[in-house]
Amino acid sequence: MSDLMTYVYGVTRADDALAERLTALEGVVGAPVHLVPDGNGLALVASSVPAEDFREEVLRRRLEDLDWLSAVARAHHGVVEAVAAYTTVLPLRLATVYLDDTRAREVLDQGRELFTDRLARLSGHVEWGVKVYVDPSAAPTPPPAPADAQLSPGRSYLRGRRQQQRHRDTAHQAAQRAAEGIEAAGRAYASERARHRVQQGALAEAAGENVVNDAYLVPLEQGEAFQAEVRRAADGLAGVRVEITGPWAPYSFAMGPEETGEAAGAGP
């Protein structure tokens, strides 16, 4: 049994200049990066990695080691982004591993038609992430209602609670208006949209409640206009914050729109 296995980052078009560029990259576990061409115009971006770290039974345990997993994820992402800066790449799932280059090439050959179609769909596009947060505490607090001597302490407390709830409701309504404006921007500028779960718990590092977590596939030349329109959607909305990240390699659109989300122009 070989001491090495083939770790795959993504699918791209075979290119001698790209192959030369990859020689300067360092992939997962510090491994060199190379192309595995299929001889018909496509290629896998890959590294030869130690089998002792990536065999199925070992990998299963390794994926529970958060430090190891984070290091692999950073290296994987770095390689994909480096390729995306040069050409179109179809990112593959983290820790996609094959027995060797020959087996990896067989898988590429089996999916050639699908991979070719998806590369054509992603060509000339990048991914932008858009999150909407609602934070009522960041919005101006309305002045308290005048004290009413006829109200009991209990009723006065309930009146204050109702006022707080109205304040929260107003912020959420503003966030909904922002979300609608962002969807309109997506219909105008993006080819596709992918909806992700909102971030909660340990994943929710930013202030406020995450109420929208979407990704948009946007033509390269439309990126600035898309960002401007997204920001405009939240202008003047108290308690609402929009976060835009990117441009990224199109991770959210590696699968077809029917599998990952919806066409941006189709609406909700």
PyMOL commands that set and color helices and strands:
alter all, ss='L'
color gray80, all
select helices_A, chain A and resi 16-22+28-30+51-54+56-62+66-84+101-110+112-122+136-138+153-189+201-203+220-233+251-253+257-260+264-266
alter helices_A, ss='H'
color red, helices_A
select strands_A, chain A and resi 4-13+34-37+42-50+89-98+125-134+192-195+209-219+240-248+262-263
alter strands_A, ss='S'
color yellow, strands_A
deselect
rebuild
show_as cartoon
